[in-house]
Amino acid sequence: METQEILRLLQRYFDGETTEAEEQQLNAYFQSGEVADELAEYTEFFGGIAELAEKADDPTIEDDVMDYILENEHRDKTKYRTMWKAVTGIAASVIIVLGGFLFFQEQQKPFDDTFSDPEEAYAYAAKTLQFVGSKYNQGVAHLSEFEKLRKGSEPVKKATDPVVEFYEGIEKIEAAEASSPLQDIDSL
């Protein structure tokens, strides 16, 4: 068979357009042993196809394929299940150790009140609140500059208010004209 004819059949074969007779011609050519050098790479492919075609007639092939799939699926599930058990076991161990450590620490030292005299505790709390209040006031003091900025922008706002009112009036007039039934009559 001519090489160009085989190339044409190969193209049709890979496009899925060959008939069964043409596929048999290709199989016969590649099984013949007289394959052109440029087509030698397809010899193994068609040899494998022929071998699979022989096995396709085997009635137990479906069972073998299903067994293979189920074995691999079970192996993957078992692998992940084992990994999950290991990870959760480690996490549970860490939680138990930390919980035991914290419980043991709490048992060792009883709660001690910081102050024995309530007046001393009140004085210390007042001093702490006074310190926090002074820091808060220092932070808020910088916000007074924003008040100055607001007061400084009031003249500009007052100057632009008439312009804003003018444009709002124009928008109201345009909206009224758009919904006016007179405009519908004019367009007729």
Backbone bond lengths (Angstrom), bond angles and torsions (degrees), N, CA, C in turn:
res aa  C-N    CA-C-N  psi(-1)  N-CA   C-N-CA  omega(-1)  CA-C   N-CA-C  phi
1 M - - - 1.455 - - 1.527 108.05 -
2 E 1.268 116.57 144.78 1.458 122.09 -176.31 1.535 111.03 -76.00
3 T 1.342 116.83 144.59 1.465 123.23 -175.98 1.532 111.31 -62.04
4 Q 1.309 116.61 -40.06 1.471 119.70 -179.91 1.522 111.49 -63.21
5 E 1.338 115.93 -38.28 1.456 120.82 178.01 1.528 110.34 -64.72
6 I 1.334 117.32 -41.51 1.467 121.83 178.65 1.528 109.91 -65.22
7 L 1.326 117.59 -41.74 1.471 120.83 178.10 1.525 110.91 -60.96
8 R 1.330 115.68 -40.56 1.466 119.75 178.84 1.535 109.89 -65.32
9 L 1.326 117.22 -43.07 1.460 121.00 178.70 1.528 111.38 -65.38
10 L 1.334 116.60 -38.62 1.466 120.10 177.72 1.524 110.76 -61.79
11 Q 1.339 115.57 -42.95 1.462 119.42 179.48 1.523 110.44 -61.68
12 R 1.319 115.75 -44.29 1.468 119.67 178.83 1.523 110.87 -66.33
13 Y 1.363 116.40 -36.40 1.468 120.97 179.55 1.525 110.77 -62.76
14 F 1.328 116.48 -46.73 1.458 119.90 -178.55 1.527 112.29 -74.26
15 D 1.314 118.05 -18.62 1.462 121.48 173.06 1.524 111.39 -85.58
16 G 1.344 116.87 -8.26 1.460 121.33 178.89 1.517 112.94 78.75
17 E 1.328 117.65 29.48 1.457 121.24 -175.54 1.524 113.31 -113.17
18 T 1.327 119.83 5.59 1.465 121.57 -176.50 1.519 110.68 -84.47
19 T 1.325 113.41 154.19 1.461 119.34 173.49 1.520 108.22 -88.96
20 E 1.302 116.36 172.30 1.472 120.26 179.78 1.526 110.62 -64.54
21 A 1.333 116.56 -36.34 1.470 120.38 179.58 1.533 110.29 -65.23
22 E 1.330 117.58 -40.61 1.467 120.69 178.80 1.529 111.07 -66.81
23 E 1.321 116.80 -36.48 1.460 119.91 177.62 1.521 110.59 -66.77
24 Q 1.332 116.52 -36.84 1.461 119.69 176.42 1.526 110.75 -66.23
25 Q 1.345 117.29 -36.45 1.466 120.66 176.19 1.529 110.40 -61.50
26 L 1.338 116.64 -44.15 1.466 120.26 179.04 1.528 110.63 -63.15
27 N 1.328 117.23 -44.09 1.464 120.45 178.68 1.520 110.63 -60.80
28 A 1.324 116.24 -44.80 1.465 120.17 -179.16 1.526 110.30 -62.73
29 Y 1.324 117.52 -41.08 1.468 120.92 -179.62 1.521 110.74 -63.00
30 F 1.335 117.42 -47.20 1.463 120.03 -176.06 1.531 112.27 -75.62
31 Q 1.331 118.21 -19.06 1.461 121.38 176.68 1.528 111.03 -88.23
32 S 1.327 117.42 -14.58 1.465 121.18 -174.78 1.525 113.33 -69.28
33 G 1.311 118.68 -25.60 1.462 121.18 -178.20 1.521 112.73 88.95
34 E 1.320 118.58 -6.23 1.463 123.23 179.24 1.530 109.42 -107.28
35 V 1.315 115.23 58.82 1.458 121.73 -175.80 1.523 108.97 -95.86
36 A 1.327 116.79 136.17 1.470 121.71 177.52 1.528 108.91 -63.93
37 D 1.335 116.50 150.30 1.470 121.81 -176.71 1.523 112.23 -59.07
38 E 1.326 116.96 -37.53 1.461 119.47 -177.92 1.526 112.65 -72.31
39 L 1.339 117.34 -14.49 1.461 121.10 179.33 1.530 112.43 -108.67
40 A 1.319 117.28 5.51 1.465 121.30 -175.74 1.530 112.28 -62.60
41 E 1.318 117.19 -28.20 1.470 120.13 -178.58 1.529 112.57 -65.06
42 Y 1.331 118.04 -21.85 1.461 121.28 -179.42 1.528 112.46 -87.27
43 T 1.333 118.22 -8.93 1.465 121.92 -177.07 1.524 110.95 -60.74
44 E 1.317 117.23 -47.40 1.462 120.24 179.74 1.525 111.59 -64.45
45 F 1.327 115.93 -37.90 1.462 120.22 179.83 1.524 110.48 -59.79
46 F 1.335 116.43 -51.28 1.464 119.49 -177.98 1.519 111.48 -71.62
47 G 1.334 117.88 -27.94 1.467 120.19 174.02 1.520 110.37 -64.73
48 G 1.336 116.35 -41.84 1.466 120.73 177.56 1.511 111.96 -65.75
49 I 1.333 116.47 -38.36 1.472 120.98 178.40 1.522 109.59 -63.09
50 A 1.334 116.54 -43.41 1.468 120.28 -179.77 1.528 110.28 -64.20
51 E 1.310 116.68 -40.70 1.465 121.09 179.45 1.534 110.55 -64.26
52 L 1.344 116.44 -42.11 1.460 119.80 177.55 1.524 111.69 -65.92
53 A 1.329 117.25 -35.08 1.462 120.70 179.35 1.522 110.10 -64.21
54 E 1.323 116.51 -36.22 1.474 119.67 177.82 1.529 109.82 -67.26
55 K 1.327 116.60 -40.52 1.457 120.00 -178.62 1.519 111.92 -74.36
56 A 1.326 117.36 -22.31 1.462 120.50 -178.84 1.520 111.30 -65.08
57 D 1.317 116.79 -26.23 1.455 120.28 178.58 1.523 111.53 -77.21
58 D 1.335 117.79 -12.56 1.457 122.52 -179.70 1.531 109.06 -70.18
59 P 1.338 118.77 121.89 1.472 120.58 -176.92 1.531 112.77 -70.40
60 T 1.323 118.94 -17.70 1.466 120.87 -177.42 1.523 112.29 -91.49
61 I 1.326 118.44 -0.97 1.469 120.12 -176.00 1.526 111.57 -64.92
62 E 1.330 116.63 -37.75 1.461 119.22 179.46 1.529 110.73 -63.06
63 D 1.332 115.39 -41.74 1.460 119.20 178.44 1.523 111.28 -64.91
64 D 1.340 116.25 -40.13 1.465 120.01 179.29 1.525 111.27 -63.72
65 V 1.326 116.47 -43.60 1.469 120.63 179.71 1.525 110.04 -64.39
66 M 1.324 117.36 -43.05 1.460 120.62 -179.71 1.527 110.90 -64.94
67 D 1.326 117.11 -40.86 1.463 120.54 177.01 1.524 111.03 -61.42
68 Y 1.327 115.88 -42.29 1.470 120.07 179.35 1.532 110.91 -62.09
69 I 1.324 116.27 -44.51 1.470 120.66 -179.97 1.524 110.30 -62.99
70 L 1.323 117.02 -45.72 1.459 120.01 -178.60 1.526 111.99 -65.52
71 E 1.337 117.30 -38.00 1.468 120.18 177.78 1.526 110.69 -63.12
72 N 1.318 117.07 -45.85 1.473 120.38 -179.76 1.523 111.43 -66.53
73 E 1.314 116.59 -39.06 1.461 119.79 178.74 1.526 110.25 -64.30
74 H 1.322 116.75 -43.24 1.468 121.27 179.00 1.529 110.33 -64.91
75 R 1.321 117.22 -39.10 1.465 121.41 -179.88 1.530 110.28 -64.43
76 D 1.326 117.35 -42.49 1.466 120.54 178.99 1.523 111.06 -65.02
77 K 1.349 116.31 -44.20 1.463 119.28 179.55 1.519 111.00 -62.83
78 T 1.324 116.34 -41.29 1.458 120.53 -179.69 1.521 110.78 -64.78
79 K 1.335 116.04 -39.81 1.466 119.96 179.96 1.526 110.40 -62.71
80 Y 1.326 117.46 -46.55 1.460 120.23 -179.42 1.527 111.49 -69.54
81 R 1.330 116.65 -36.17 1.452 119.81 178.99 1.526 110.38 -64.72
82 T 1.336 117.03 -40.89 1.464 121.26 178.35 1.522 110.53 -64.87
83 M 1.332 116.24 -42.87 1.459 120.07 179.17 1.537 109.62 -64.09
84 W 1.324 117.72 -41.00 1.460 121.81 -179.33 1.523 110.28 -63.93
85 K 1.326 117.09 -41.68 1.464 120.47 178.60 1.522 110.87 -62.58
86 A 1.329 116.66 -40.71 1.462 119.60 -179.47 1.529 110.63 -65.14
87 V 1.322 116.75 -45.43 1.467 120.48 -178.31 1.528 110.96 -64.67
88 T 1.320 117.64 -45.26 1.467 119.29 -179.93 1.516 111.53 -67.95
89 G 1.321 117.70 -33.20 1.463 120.83 176.33 1.517 111.67 -64.33
90 I 1.326 116.27 -42.65 1.470 120.38 178.35 1.525 110.08 -65.10
91 A 1.332 116.78 -44.30 1.470 120.25 -179.85 1.529 110.78 -62.46
92 A 1.314 117.37 -42.22 1.467 120.26 179.46 1.530 110.39 -64.65
93 S 1.326 117.16 -39.70 1.467 120.47 178.72 1.518 111.27 -62.68
94 V 1.331 116.75 -43.64 1.469 120.86 179.40 1.531 110.06 -62.16
95 I 1.321 117.76 -43.03 1.463 121.10 -179.60 1.521 110.76 -63.99
96 I 1.322 116.78 -43.02 1.463 119.99 -179.92 1.524 110.73 -64.20
97 V 1.335 117.68 -43.87 1.470 120.81 -179.77 1.527 110.49 -63.52
98 L 1.348 117.40 -46.00 1.465 119.86 179.17 1.525 111.55 -64.05
99 G 1.329 116.75 -41.84 1.457 119.54 178.42 1.524 111.66 -62.34
100 G 1.317 116.40 -42.35 1.459 119.94 178.02 1.515 111.94 -64.53
101 F 1.315 116.46 -41.40 1.467 121.17 179.17 1.524 110.83 -62.31
102 L 1.332 116.95 -46.82 1.466 120.41 -179.54 1.528 111.03 -65.76
103 F 1.329 117.22 -40.30 1.458 120.77 178.09 1.530 110.50 -62.60
104 F 1.310 116.93 -43.06 1.461 121.55 179.63 1.527 110.85 -63.79
105 Q 1.337 116.44 -39.88 1.474 120.17 178.80 1.528 110.56 -63.79
106 E 1.310 116.58 -42.44 1.465 120.19 -179.01 1.525 111.17 -65.84
107 Q 1.303 117.21 -33.81 1.464 120.69 179.93 1.520 111.44 -71.65
108 Q 1.308 117.96 -27.61 1.454 121.92 -175.34 1.522 112.47 -75.33
109 K 1.312 117.45 -41.95 1.468 117.77 -176.40 1.531 109.75 -114.94
110 P 1.303 116.41 121.52 1.462 119.56 176.83 1.531 109.44 -75.58
111 F 1.313 115.23 161.82 1.461 121.03 179.67 1.530 109.78 -69.23
112 D 1.325 115.87 126.15 1.462 121.38 177.83 1.523 108.52 -112.18
113 D 1.317 115.88 130.35 1.448 120.47 176.06 1.524 108.15 -75.58
114 T 1.307 117.58 141.29 1.455 121.75 -176.84 1.523 111.48 -71.09
115 F 1.312 116.40 -40.44 1.460 120.88 -178.30 1.528 109.77 -118.74
116 S 1.313 114.46 140.06 1.471 118.25 176.14 1.533 110.48 -94.82
117 D 1.329 116.63 -25.45 1.459 121.66 -179.41 1.530 108.79 -102.94
118 P 1.343 119.67 122.16 1.460 122.03 -179.74 1.526 112.93 -61.82
119 E 1.334 118.64 -33.50 1.464 120.46 179.41 1.521 110.94 -67.23
120 E 1.329 116.55 -36.98 1.467 121.25 177.84 1.535 109.57 -66.08
121 A 1.355 117.88 -40.33 1.458 122.50 178.08 1.530 110.20 -64.25
122 Y 1.357 116.59 -40.66 1.465 120.79 178.64 1.522 110.71 -63.63
123 A 1.333 116.91 -43.76 1.460 121.25 -179.57 1.530 110.33 -62.63
124 Y 1.334 116.59 -41.77 1.474 120.25 -179.67 1.537 110.50 -66.97
125 A 1.343 117.35 -40.98 1.460 120.73 178.47 1.527 110.40 -64.04
126 A 1.345 117.59 -40.74 1.462 120.87 179.08 1.524 110.30 -63.91
127 K 1.314 117.17 -41.80 1.471 121.70 178.89 1.533 110.35 -62.87
128 T 1.335 117.05 -42.47 1.470 121.41 179.22 1.523 110.57 -64.48
129 L 1.330 117.33 -45.05 1.460 120.49 179.37 1.526 111.52 -64.80
130 Q 1.332 117.36 -35.89 1.453 120.97 177.70 1.533 109.84 -64.75
131 F 1.340 117.62 -40.52 1.466 121.68 178.15 1.522 110.42 -63.40
132 V 1.357 116.76 -47.22 1.463 121.02 -179.97 1.528 110.39 -63.07
133 G 1.337 117.19 -40.76 1.464 121.25 179.03 1.515 112.19 -62.68
134 S 1.331 117.10 -39.48 1.471 119.25 -179.84 1.526 110.54 -66.74
135 K 1.336 117.09 -39.80 1.477 120.12 177.85 1.522 110.65 -65.66
136 Y 1.325 116.70 -38.35 1.462 121.34 178.40 1.530 109.95 -63.28
137 N 1.316 116.73 -45.21 1.469 120.98 -179.83 1.521 111.14 -63.36
138 Q 1.327 116.73 -37.20 1.468 119.02 177.33 1.522 110.07 -62.87
139 G 1.324 117.37 -40.30 1.468 120.74 179.40 1.505 112.61 -68.49
140 V 1.329 117.24 -37.43 1.461 121.63 -178.55 1.526 110.74 -75.31
141 A 1.313 118.32 -24.70 1.465 121.97 -178.18 1.524 111.10 -59.51
142 H 1.310 117.08 -33.27 1.466 119.81 -179.92 1.522 112.25 -70.72
143 L 1.328 116.70 -19.50 1.452 119.67 179.58 1.525 111.91 -74.69
144 S 1.312 118.84 -15.08 1.463 121.13 178.98 1.528 110.63 -65.00
145 E 1.314 116.81 -25.27 1.465 119.93 177.53 1.521 110.58 -65.69
146 F 1.324 117.58 -31.19 1.458 120.29 177.17 1.521 110.45 -67.98
147 E 1.314 117.41 -34.10 1.459 120.80 176.93 1.530 109.53 -64.17
148 K 1.346 116.52 -41.59 1.465 120.05 177.37 1.525 110.29 -61.80
149 L 1.304 116.39 -39.78 1.466 120.99 179.69 1.529 110.18 -64.76
150 R 1.328 117.07 -41.58 1.458 120.79 178.76 1.522 110.47 -63.43
151 K 1.324 116.96 -43.92 1.466 120.48 179.93 1.527 110.69 -65.82
152 G 1.326 116.24 -35.62 1.465 119.33 179.49 1.513 112.34 -69.48
153 S 1.338 118.52 -26.59 1.463 120.74 -178.15 1.529 112.52 -88.25
154 E 1.338 118.71 -5.93 1.463 120.97 -179.61 1.535 112.94 -62.09
155 P 1.334 119.97 -41.41 1.479 118.18 178.35 1.526 112.46 -62.51
156 V 1.309 117.02 -36.54 1.472 120.17 179.12 1.529 109.20 -66.30
157 K 1.325 115.34 -41.34 1.469 119.35 179.88 1.528 110.42 -64.17
158 K 1.332 116.17 -43.11 1.468 119.50 179.20 1.525 110.81 -63.14
159 A 1.331 117.02 -34.94 1.466 120.62 -179.21 1.523 111.17 -71.88
160 T 1.305 117.69 -31.09 1.469 120.10 -177.69 1.524 112.76 -89.97
161 D 1.314 118.58 -12.83 1.461 120.70 -179.49 1.530 112.67 -57.63
162 P 1.343 121.51 -43.87 1.474 119.85 178.68 1.530 112.55 -62.52
163 V 1.322 116.63 -35.81 1.473 119.53 179.91 1.530 109.38 -67.19
164 V 1.324 116.28 -42.43 1.462 120.45 179.02 1.524 110.04 -62.93
165 E 1.334 117.24 -43.00 1.464 121.05 178.93 1.527 110.92 -62.61
166 F 1.338 116.93 -38.52 1.461 121.69 179.03 1.528 110.32 -61.12
167 Y 1.347 117.10 -48.02 1.465 120.48 -179.26 1.535 111.89 -67.59
168 E 1.305 117.54 -34.77 1.466 119.86 176.18 1.522 110.43 -65.22
169 G 1.329 117.11 -38.31 1.462 120.81 176.94 1.514 111.58 -63.59
170 I 1.329 116.62 -41.26 1.474 120.27 178.94 1.530 109.76 -64.09
171 E 1.308 116.94 -41.53 1.465 120.26 179.28 1.529 111.09 -62.76
172 K 1.343 117.66 -38.60 1.465 120.89 178.34 1.521 110.62 -65.23
173 I 1.346 116.17 -41.06 1.473 120.33 179.59 1.522 109.96 -64.52
174 E 1.337 117.13 -43.79 1.470 120.65 179.91 1.523 110.69 -64.36
175 A 1.315 117.96 -38.31 1.465 121.30 178.49 1.520 110.29 -66.31
176 A 1.329 116.45 -39.87 1.463 120.31 179.60 1.521 110.18 -66.70
177 E 1.321 117.88 -40.43 1.459 121.16 179.43 1.526 111.05 -66.16
178 A 1.333 116.91 -36.33 1.463 120.53 -178.88 1.521 111.14 -67.38
179 S 1.316 117.58 -31.63 1.464 119.79 -178.50 1.528 111.99 -98.48
180 S 1.321 118.60 2.88 1.456 122.79 -177.50 1.525 110.70 -72.41
181 P 1.333 117.93 132.77 1.475 120.33 176.46 1.525 112.19 -70.60
182 L 1.337 118.68 -19.47 1.459 121.21 179.01 1.525 110.25 -65.73
183 Q 1.286 116.58 -34.42 1.458 119.61 -179.28 1.518 109.37 -65.40
184 D 1.353 118.37 -36.12 1.453 121.51 177.90 1.517 111.09 -64.03
185 I 1.356 116.77 -35.95 1.466 120.76 179.58 1.524 109.53 -70.38
186 D 1.331 118.11 -40.90 1.469 122.09 -179.79 1.525 111.17 -62.50
187 S 1.306 117.19 -33.34 1.459 119.03 -175.75 1.529 111.81 -76.61
188 L 1.342 117.86 -13.28 1.460 121.08 179.05 1.488 108.49 -77.11
